[in-house]
Amino acid sequence: MAANVLDSPRAVQTSLFTARAFLRMRGGLASGTGLLTQMAAIDRKLLVHDAVPRDVYRKLLPLLSPPPDRPKREIGFHVKP
């Protein structure tokens, strides 16, 4: 834009520098999508691997809790009505 308004070599250089910077940013964002895809694949893998210990914990949890109290038998002679 500066090259259109100002007619000097410095303005042309600045305009080219700005255009190249935006092209480089666009290229970086395009390559970032590949990185995001790889990170998503790693996240899916970790979720699967994290599910296994969670299932084991859920299955062991009843074994870790104390056994329920059994009803006590009454002592003595009882007549059923």
C-alpha positions in Angstrom: 0.0 0.0 0.0 2.9 2.3 0.7 4.3 1.8 -2.7 1.0 3.0 -4.3 1.0 6.2 -2.2 4.7 7.0 -2.1 6.9 6.6 -5.2 10.2 5.7 -3.6 12.4 2.6 -3.5 12.1 2.5 0.3 8.3 2.4 0.0 8.5 -0.5 -2.6 10.9 -2.4 -0.3 8.6 -1.9 2.7 5.6 -3.1 0.7 7.4 -6.2 -0.5 8.6 -6.9 3.0 5.0 -6.7 4.3 3.6 -8.9 1.5 6.4 -11.6 2.2 5.7 -11.5 5.9 2.0 -12.2 5.3 2.9 -15.0 2.8 5.2 -16.6 5.4 2.4 -16.3 8.1 0.0 -18.0 5.8 2.5 -20.8 5.1 3.0 -21.2 8.8 -0.7 -21.5 9.5 -1.1 -24.1 6.7 1.7 -26.2 8.2 0.1 -25.7 11.6 -2.9 -27.7 10.5 -0.7 -30.7 10.0 0.6 -30.2 13.5 -3.0 -29.9 14.9 -3.9 -33.1 13.1 -1.0 -34.9 14.8 -1.9 -33.5 18.2 -5.5 -34.6 17.8 -4.3 -38.2 16.9 -2.1 -38.2 20.1 -5.1 -37.0 22.2 -7.3 -39.8 20.8 -4.5 -42.3 21.6 -4.1 -41.0 25.2 -7.9 -41.1 25.8 -7.9 -44.8 24.8 -4.9 -45.6 27.0 -6.3 -43.6 29.9 -9.6 -45.6 29.7 -7.9 -48.9 30.6 -6.6 -47.9 34.1 -9.9 -46.2 34.7 -11.8 -49.4 34.0 -9.4 -51.4 36.2 -9.9 -48.9 39.0 -13.7 -49.1 38.7 -13.6 -52.9 38.8 -11.3 -52.9 41.9 -13.2 -50.3 43.8 -15.8 -52.7 45.2 -13.0 -54.9 46.5 -11.4 -52.0 48.3 -14.5 -51.0 50.2 -15.1 -52.8 53.6 -17.6 -55.6 53.5 -21.2 -54.8 54.5 -22.3 -55.6 58.0 -24.2 -58.8 58.2 -27.4 -58.8 60.2 -26.7 -60.1 63.8 -28.6 -63.2 64.9 -30.8 -62.7 67.9 -30.0 -64.8 71.0 -32.8 -66.6 72.8 -35.9 -68.5 72.2 -38.4 -66.9 69.7 -41.9 -68.0 68.9 -43.1 -67.3 65.4 -46.7 -66.0 65.4 
